[in-house]
Amino acid sequence: MSDAKTKNEKEVSYTIHGFSIVMQIWAYEAMPELGERFGECVGERSPRLLYWTSTKQPQ
């Protein structure tokens, strides 16, 4: 990659407002290692968002 191209590239980032907790719960269920490390399943409730409790937030 040339230096000129590197200098002209812009960093892209996204902010998800209102979905952060939903994405966190999805990650707990999709990747059980995360759920074990950062959350605790408190049983089956409806809506599914209430299945989990957490005192830590992954960064």
PyMOL Python script that loads the backbone (N, CA, C, O; Angstrom):
from pymol import cmd

cmd.read_pdbstr("""\
ATOM      1  N   MET A   1       0.850  -1.175   0.000  1.00  0.00           N
ATOM      2  CA  MET A   1       0.000   0.000   0.000  1.00  0.00           C
ATOM      3  C   MET A   1       0.893   1.235   0.000  1.00  0.00           C
ATOM      4  O   MET A   1       1.863   1.299   0.755  1.00  0.00           O
ATOM      5  N   SER A   2       0.582   2.187  -0.817  1.00  0.00           N
ATOM      6  CA  SER A   2       1.403   3.396  -0.914  1.00  0.00           C
ATOM      7  C   SER A   2       1.098   4.342   0.237  1.00  0.00           C
ATOM      8  O   SER A   2       0.028   4.296   0.844  1.00  0.00           O
ATOM      9  N   ASP A   3       2.087   5.214   0.522  1.00  0.00           N
ATOM     10  CA  ASP A   3       1.912   6.197   1.591  1.00  0.00           C
ATOM     11  C   ASP A   3       0.794   7.177   1.277  1.00  0.00           C
ATOM     12  O   ASP A   3       0.073   7.604   2.180  1.00  0.00           O
ATOM     13  N   ALA A   4       0.640   7.541   0.000  1.00  0.00           N
ATOM     14  CA  ALA A   4      -0.399   8.492  -0.399  1.00  0.00           C
ATOM     15  C   ALA A   4      -1.784   7.934  -0.098  1.00  0.00           C
ATOM     16  O   ALA A   4      -2.656   8.653   0.388  1.00  0.00           O
ATOM     17  N   LYS A   5      -1.981   6.669  -0.384  1.00  0.00           N
ATOM     18  CA  LYS A   5      -3.287   6.065  -0.126  1.00  0.00           C
ATOM     19  C   LYS A   5      -3.550   5.981   1.380  1.00  0.00           C
ATOM     20  O   LYS A   5      -4.671   6.234   1.820  1.00  0.00           O
ATOM     21  N   THR A   6      -2.550   5.636   2.164  1.00  0.00           N
ATOM     22  CA  THR A   6      -2.696   5.539   3.610  1.00  0.00           C
ATOM     23  C   THR A   6      -3.076   6.890   4.209  1.00  0.00           C
ATOM     24  O   THR A   6      -3.925   6.941   5.099  1.00  0.00           O
ATOM     25  N   LYS A   7      -2.480   7.971   3.753  1.00  0.00           N
ATOM     26  CA  LYS A   7      -2.762   9.304   4.291  1.00  0.00           C
ATOM     27  C   LYS A   7      -4.168   9.772   3.926  1.00  0.00           C
ATOM     28  O   LYS A   7      -4.765  10.550   4.670  1.00  0.00           O
ATOM     29  N   ASN A   8      -4.700   9.323   2.813  1.00  0.00           N
ATOM     30  CA  ASN A   8      -6.014   9.778   2.363  1.00  0.00           C
ATOM     31  C   ASN A   8      -7.168   8.937   2.906  1.00  0.00           C
ATOM     32  O   ASN A   8      -8.324   9.348   2.811  1.00  0.00           O
ATOM     33  N   GLU A   9      -6.874   7.773   3.470  1.00  0.00           N
ATOM     34  CA  GLU A   9      -7.944   6.931   4.009  1.00  0.00           C
ATOM     35  C   GLU A   9      -8.479   7.549   5.294  1.00  0.00           C
ATOM     36  O   GLU A   9      -7.723   8.089   6.102  1.00  0.00           O
ATOM     37  N   LYS A  10      -9.774   7.463   5.467  1.00  0.00           N
ATOM     38  CA  LYS A  10     -10.406   7.992   6.668  1.00  0.00           C
ATOM     39  C   LYS A  10     -10.857   6.834   7.539  1.00  0.00           C
ATOM     40  O   LYS A  10     -11.273   5.785   7.045  1.00  0.00           O
ATOM     41  N   GLU A  11     -10.766   7.042   8.835  1.00  0.00           N
ATOM     42  CA  GLU A  11     -11.226   6.030   9.777  1.00  0.00           C
ATOM     43  C   GLU A  11     -12.752   6.085   9.838  1.00  0.00           C
ATOM     44  O   GLU A  11     -13.339   7.166   9.902  1.00  0.00           O
ATOM     45  N   VAL A  12     -13.378   4.930   9.817  1.00  0.00           N
ATOM     46  CA  VAL A  12     -14.833   4.851   9.867  1.00  0.00           C
ATOM     47  C   VAL A  12     -15.231   4.198  11.183  1.00  0.00           C
ATOM     48  O   VAL A  12     -14.669   3.175  11.574  1.00  0.00           O
ATOM     49  N   SER A  13     -16.192   4.789  11.856  1.00  0.00           N
ATOM     50  CA  SER A  13     -16.715   4.195  13.083  1.00  0.00           C
ATOM     51  C   SER A  13     -18.225   4.396  13.129  1.00  0.00           C
ATOM     52  O   SER A  13     -18.771   5.275  12.461  1.00  0.00           O
ATOM     53  N   TYR A  14     -18.879   3.578  13.918  1.00  0.00           N
ATOM     54  CA  TYR A  14     -20.330   3.620  14.032  1.00  0.00           C
ATOM     55  C   TYR A  14     -20.710   3.709  15.502  1.00  0.00           C
ATOM     56  O   TYR A  14     -20.052   3.118  16.359  1.00  0.00           O
ATOM     57  N   THR A  15     -21.757   4.437  15.786  1.00  0.00           N
ATOM     58  CA  THR A  15     -22.329   4.498  17.119  1.00  0.00           C
ATOM     59  C   THR A  15     -23.752   3.967  17.019  1.00  0.00           C
ATOM     60  O   THR A  15     -24.539   4.400  16.177  1.00  0.00           O
ATOM     61  N   ILE A  16     -24.061   3.023  17.897  1.00  0.00           N
ATOM     62  CA  ILE A  16     -25.398   2.416  17.874  1.00  0.00           C
ATOM     63  C   ILE A  16     -26.140   2.913  19.103  1.00  0.00           C
ATOM     64  O   ILE A  16     -25.918   2.413  20.206  1.00  0.00           O
ATOM     65  N   HIS A  17     -27.014   3.885  18.927  1.00  0.00           N
ATOM     66  CA  HIS A  17     -27.795   4.416  20.037  1.00  0.00           C
ATOM     67  C   HIS A  17     -29.045   3.563  20.230  1.00  0.00           C
ATOM     68  O   HIS A  17     -29.771   3.298  19.272  1.00  0.00           O
ATOM     69  N   GLY A  18     -29.300   3.134  21.464  1.00  0.00           N
ATOM     70  CA  GLY A  18     -30.507   2.395  21.770  1.00  0.00           C
ATOM     71  C   GLY A  18     -30.405   0.896  21.551  1.00  0.00           C
ATOM     72  O   GLY A  18     -31.282   0.157  21.999  1.00  0.00           O
ATOM     73  N   PHE A  19     -29.369   0.425  20.881  1.00  0.00           N
ATOM     74  CA  PHE A  19     -29.233  -0.999  20.632  1.00  0.00           C
ATOM     75  C   PHE A  19     -28.113  -1.634  21.439  1.00  0.00           C
ATOM     76  O   PHE A  19     -27.926  -2.849  21.372  1.00  0.00           O
ATOM     77  N   SER A  20     -27.372  -0.854  22.193  1.00  0.00           N
ATOM     78  CA  SER A  20     -26.197  -1.398  22.865  1.00  0.00           C
ATOM     79  C   SER A  20     -26.545  -2.551  23.808  1.00  0.00           C
ATOM     80  O   SER A  20     -25.864  -3.576  23.777  1.00  0.00           O
ATOM     81  N   ILE A  21     -27.563  -2.427  24.631  1.00  0.00           N
ATOM     82  CA  ILE A  21     -27.919  -3.505  25.554  1.00  0.00           C
ATOM     83  C   ILE A  21     -28.442  -4.717  24.789  1.00  0.00           C
ATOM     84  O   ILE A  21     -28.176  -5.856  25.172  1.00  0.00           O
ATOM     85  N   VAL A  22     -29.173  -4.480  23.727  1.00  0.00           N
ATOM     86  CA  VAL A  22     -29.688  -5.583  22.917  1.00  0.00           C
ATOM     87  C   VAL A  22     -28.535  -6.354  22.284  1.00  0.00           C
ATOM     88  O   VAL A  22     -28.549  -7.585  22.262  1.00  0.00           O
ATOM     89  N   MET A  23     -27.539  -5.639  21.771  1.00  0.00           N
ATOM     90  CA  MET A  23     -26.380  -6.296  21.170  1.00  0.00           C
ATOM     91  C   MET A  23     -25.573  -7.050  22.225  1.00  0.00           C
ATOM     92  O   MET A  23     -25.020  -8.113  21.943  1.00  0.00           O
ATOM     93  N   GLN A  24     -25.506  -6.507  23.429  1.00  0.00           N
ATOM     94  CA  GLN A  24     -24.795  -7.171  24.516  1.00  0.00           C
ATOM     95  C   GLN A  24     -25.482  -8.487  24.863  1.00  0.00           C
ATOM     96  O   GLN A  24     -24.810  -9.507  25.016  1.00  0.00           O
ATOM     97  N   ILE A  25     -26.792  -8.483  24.990  1.00  0.00           N
ATOM     98  CA  ILE A  25     -27.538  -9.709  25.304  1.00  0.00           C
ATOM     99  C   ILE A  25     -27.412 -10.711  24.166  1.00  0.00           C
ATOM    100  O   ILE A  25     -27.242 -11.906  24.411  1.00  0.00           O
ATOM    101  N   TRP A  26     -27.491 -10.244  22.929  1.00  0.00           N
ATOM    102  CA  TRP A  26     -27.322 -11.138  21.781  1.00  0.00           C
ATOM    103  C   TRP A  26     -25.951 -11.813  21.843  1.00  0.00           C
ATOM    104  O   TRP A  26     -25.836 -13.015  21.603  1.00  0.00           O
ATOM    105  N   ALA A  27     -24.922 -11.043  22.163  1.00  0.00           N
ATOM    106  CA  ALA A  27     -23.568 -11.596  22.245  1.00  0.00           C
ATOM    107  C   ALA A  27     -23.488 -12.647  23.346  1.00  0.00           C
ATOM    108  O   ALA A  27     -22.829 -13.672  23.167  1.00  0.00           O
ATOM    109  N   TYR A  28     -24.143 -12.416  24.479  1.00  0.00           N
ATOM    110  CA  TYR A  28     -24.153 -13.406  25.564  1.00  0.00           C
ATOM    111  C   TYR A  28     -24.739 -14.733  25.088  1.00  0.00           C
ATOM    112  O   TYR A  28     -24.226 -15.800  25.424  1.00  0.00           O
ATOM    113  N   GLU A  29     -25.798 -14.664  24.317  1.00  0.00           N
ATOM    114  CA  GLU A  29     -26.457 -15.883  23.866  1.00  0.00           C
ATOM    115  C   GLU A  29     -25.736 -16.522  22.680  1.00  0.00           C
ATOM    116  O   GLU A  29     -25.695 -17.746  22.565  1.00  0.00           O
ATOM    117  N   ALA A  30     -25.176 -15.706  21.811  1.00  0.00           N
ATOM    118  CA  ALA A  30     -24.491 -16.232  20.631  1.00  0.00           C
ATOM    119  C   ALA A  30     -23.107 -16.787  20.974  1.00  0.00           C
ATOM    120  O   ALA A  30     -22.629 -17.724  20.334  1.00  0.00           O
ATOM    121  N   MET A  31     -22.475 -16.207  21.980  1.00  0.00           N
ATOM    122  CA  MET A  31     -21.133 -16.630  22.397  1.00  0.00           C
ATOM    123  C   MET A  31     -21.159 -16.888  23.895  1.00  0.00           C
ATOM    124  O   MET A  31     -20.879 -15.982  24.679  1.00  0.00           O
ATOM    125  N   PRO A  32     -21.488 -18.102  24.306  1.00  0.00           N
ATOM    126  CA  PRO A  32     -21.669 -18.414  25.734  1.00  0.00           C
ATOM    127  C   PRO A  32     -20.486 -18.020  26.627  1.00  0.00           C
ATOM    128  O   PRO A  32     -20.677 -17.742  27.811  1.00  0.00           O
ATOM    129  N   GLU A  33     -19.265 -17.994  26.074  1.00  0.00           N
ATOM    130  CA  GLU A  33     -18.105 -17.587  26.879  1.00  0.00           C
ATOM    131  C   GLU A  33     -18.270 -16.158  27.393  1.00  0.00           C
ATOM    132  O   GLU A  33     -17.872 -15.848  28.516  1.00  0.00           O
ATOM    133  N   LEU A  34     -18.858 -15.290  26.569  1.00  0.00           N
ATOM    134  CA  LEU A  34     -19.103 -13.912  26.998  1.00  0.00           C
ATOM    135  C   LEU A  34     -20.153 -13.857  28.094  1.00  0.00           C
ATOM    136  O   LEU A  34     -20.006 -13.121  29.069  1.00  0.00           O
ATOM    137  N   GLY A  35     -21.220 -14.643  27.928  1.00  0.00           N
ATOM    138  CA  GLY A  35     -22.264 -14.675  28.945  1.00  0.00           C
ATOM    139  C   GLY A  35     -21.738 -15.148  30.284  1.00  0.00           C
ATOM    140  O   GLY A  35     -22.126 -14.632  31.332  1.00  0.00           O
ATOM    141  N   GLU A  36     -20.848 -16.135  30.247  1.00  0.00           N
ATOM    142  CA  GLU A  36     -20.273 -16.642  31.488  1.00  0.00           C
ATOM    143  C   GLU A  36     -19.344 -15.620  32.139  1.00  0.00           C
ATOM    144  O   GLU A  36     -19.253 -15.540  33.364  1.00  0.00           O
ATOM    145  N   ARG A  37     -18.661 -14.848  31.312  1.00  0.00           N
ATOM    146  CA  ARG A  37     -17.681 -13.889  31.841  1.00  0.00           C
ATOM    147  C   ARG A  37     -18.313 -12.576  32.307  1.00  0.00           C
ATOM    148  O   ARG A  37     -17.916 -12.024  33.333  1.00  0.00           O
ATOM    149  N   PHE A  38     -19.290 -12.080  31.559  1.00  0.00           N
ATOM    150  CA  PHE A  38     -19.827 -10.747  31.833  1.00  0.00           C
ATOM    151  C   PHE A  38     -21.260 -10.739  32.361  1.00  0.00           C
ATOM    152  O   PHE A  38     -21.715  -9.708  32.854  1.00  0.00           O
ATOM    153  N   GLY A  39     -21.970 -11.836  32.276  1.00  0.00           N
ATOM    154  CA  GLY A  39     -23.369 -11.827  32.677  1.00  0.00           C
ATOM    155  C   GLY A  39     -23.751 -13.049  33.474  1.00  0.00           C
ATOM    156  O   GLY A  39     -22.935 -13.938  33.719  1.00  0.00           O
ATOM    157  N   GLU A  40     -24.994 -13.078  33.870  1.00  0.00           N
ATOM    158  CA  GLU A  40     -25.542 -14.217  34.589  1.00  0.00           C
ATOM    159  C   GLU A  40     -26.960 -14.446  34.090  1.00  0.00           C
ATOM    160  O   GLU A  40     -27.789 -13.536  34.103  1.00  0.00           O
ATOM    161  N   CYS A  41     -27.228 -15.661  33.653  1.00  0.00           N
ATOM    162  CA  CYS A  41     -28.568 -16.015  33.200  1.00  0.00           C
ATOM    163  C   CYS A  41     -29.434 -16.229  34.439  1.00  0.00           C
ATOM    164  O   CYS A  41     -29.113 -17.061  35.288  1.00  0.00           O
ATOM    165  N   VAL A  42     -30.515 -15.490  34.541  1.00  0.00           N
ATOM    166  CA  VAL A  42     -31.356 -15.561  35.742  1.00  0.00           C
ATOM    167  C   VAL A  42     -32.631 -16.363  35.508  1.00  0.00           C
ATOM    168  O   VAL A  42     -33.534 -16.347  36.345  1.00  0.00           O
ATOM    169  N   GLY A  43     -32.714 -17.057  34.390  1.00  0.00           N
ATOM    170  CA  GLY A  43     -33.872 -17.897  34.119  1.00  0.00           C
ATOM    171  C   GLY A  43     -34.649 -17.397  32.921  1.00  0.00           C
ATOM    172  O   GLY A  43     -34.364 -16.341  32.357  1.00  0.00           O
ATOM    173  N   GLU A  44     -35.627 -18.179  32.555  1.00  0.00           N
ATOM    174  CA  GLU A  44     -36.423 -17.849  31.379  1.00  0.00           C
ATOM    175  C   GLU A  44     -37.528 -16.877  31.743  1.00  0.00           C
ATOM    176  O   GLU A  44     -38.370 -17.150  32.599  1.00  0.00           O
ATOM    177  N   ARG A  45     -37.503 -15.752  31.080  1.00  0.00           N
ATOM    178  CA  ARG A  45     -38.513 -14.711  31.272  1.00  0.00           C
ATOM    179  C   ARG A  45     -38.891 -14.162  29.912  1.00  0.00           C
ATOM    180  O   ARG A  45     -38.212 -14.409  28.915  1.00  0.00           O
ATOM    181  N   SER A  46     -39.952 -13.436  29.885  1.00  0.00           N
ATOM    182  CA  SER A  46     -40.361 -12.795  28.645  1.00  0.00           C
ATOM    183  C   SER A  46     -40.467 -11.303  28.918  1.00  0.00           C
ATOM    184  O   SER A  46     -41.111 -10.923  29.896  1.00  0.00           O
ATOM    185  N   PRO A  47     -39.883 -10.460  28.128  1.00  0.00           N
ATOM    186  CA  PRO A  47     -39.107 -10.695  26.919  1.00  0.00           C
ATOM    187  C   PRO A  47     -37.731 -11.279  27.246  1.00  0.00           C
ATOM    188  O   PRO A  47     -37.266 -11.230  28.384  1.00  0.00           O
ATOM    189  N   ARG A  48     -37.111 -11.822  26.230  1.00  0.00           N
ATOM    190  CA  ARG A  48     -35.839 -12.524  26.370  1.00  0.00           C
ATOM    191  C   ARG A  48     -34.739 -11.645  26.974  1.00  0.00           C
ATOM    192  O   ARG A  48     -33.808 -12.158  27.595  1.00  0.00           O
ATOM    193  N   LEU A  49     -34.841 -10.354  26.797  1.00  0.00           N
ATOM    194  CA  LEU A  49     -33.879  -9.413  27.357  1.00  0.00           C
ATOM    195  C   LEU A  49     -33.763  -9.565  28.874  1.00  0.00           C
ATOM    196  O   LEU A  49     -32.714  -9.271  29.448  1.00  0.00           O
ATOM    197  N   LEU A  50     -34.827 -10.020  29.519  1.00  0.00           N
ATOM    198  CA  LEU A  50     -34.840 -10.161  30.974  1.00  0.00           C
ATOM    199  C   LEU A  50     -34.205 -11.456  31.467  1.00  0.00           C
ATOM    200  O   LEU A  50     -34.153 -11.684  32.676  1.00  0.00           O
ATOM    201  N   TYR A  51     -33.720 -12.313  30.562  1.00  0.00           N
ATOM    202  CA  TYR A  51     -33.023 -13.542  30.939  1.00  0.00           C
ATOM    203  C   TYR A  51     -31.715 -13.251  31.672  1.00  0.00           C
ATOM    204  O   TYR A  51     -31.249 -14.064  32.471  1.00  0.00           O
ATOM    205  N   TRP A  52     -31.126 -12.085  31.393  1.00  0.00           N
ATOM    206  CA  TRP A  52     -29.752 -11.804  31.800  1.00  0.00           C
ATOM    207  C   TRP A  52     -29.651 -10.642  32.769  1.00  0.00           C
ATOM    208  O   TRP A  52     -30.428  -9.689  32.714  1.00  0.00           O
ATOM    209  N   THR A  53     -28.672 -10.747  33.657  1.00  0.00           N
ATOM    210  CA  THR A  53     -28.283  -9.637  34.513  1.00  0.00           C
ATOM    211  C   THR A  53     -26.771  -9.501  34.412  1.00  0.00           C
ATOM    212  O   THR A  53     -26.071 -10.481  34.156  1.00  0.00           O
ATOM    213  N   SER A  54     -26.273  -8.301  34.611  1.00  0.00           N
ATOM    214  CA  SER A  54     -24.849  -8.067  34.476  1.00  0.00           C
ATOM    215  C   SER A  54     -24.430  -6.891  35.328  1.00  0.00           C
ATOM    216  O   SER A  54     -25.152  -5.901  35.446  1.00  0.00           O
ATOM    217  N   THR A  55     -23.256  -7.009  35.920  1.00  0.00           N
ATOM    218  CA  THR A  55     -22.694  -5.886  36.668  1.00  0.00           C
ATOM    219  C   THR A  55     -21.511  -5.280  35.931  1.00  0.00           C
ATOM    220  O   THR A  55     -21.004  -4.226  36.317  1.00  0.00           O
ATOM    221  N   LYS A  56     -21.067  -5.958  34.852  1.00  0.00           N
ATOM    222  CA  LYS A  56     -19.951  -5.473  34.047  1.00  0.00           C
ATOM    223  C   LYS A  56     -20.422  -5.236  32.620  1.00  0.00           C
ATOM    224  O   LYS A  56     -21.357  -5.886  32.152  1.00  0.00           O
ATOM    225  N   GLN A  57     -19.779  -4.311  31.936  1.00  0.00           N
ATOM    226  CA  GLN A  57     -20.056  -4.088  30.521  1.00  0.00           C
ATOM    227  C   GLN A  57     -18.776  -4.277  29.735  1.00  0.00           C
ATOM    228  O   GLN A  57     -17.755  -3.671  30.059  1.00  0.00           O
ATOM    229  N   PRO A  58     -18.815  -5.119  28.694  1.00  0.00           N
ATOM    230  CA  PRO A  58     -17.615  -5.265  27.872  1.00  0.00           C
ATOM    231  C   PRO A  58     -17.329  -3.957  27.141  1.00  0.00           C
ATOM    232  O   PRO A  58     -18.252  -3.253  26.731  1.00  0.00           O
ATOM    233  N   GLN A  59     -16.073  -3.641  26.984  1.00  0.00           N
ATOM    234  CA  GLN A  59     -15.662  -2.408  26.300  1.00  0.00           C
ATOM    235  C   GLN A  59     -15.061  -2.739  24.955  1.00  0.00           C
ATOM    236  O   GLN A  59     -14.653  -1.837  24.222  1.00  0.00           O
TER     237      GLN A  59
END
""", "prot")
cmd.dss("prot")
cmd.show_as("cartoon", "prot")
cmd.util.cbc("prot")
cmd.orient("prot")
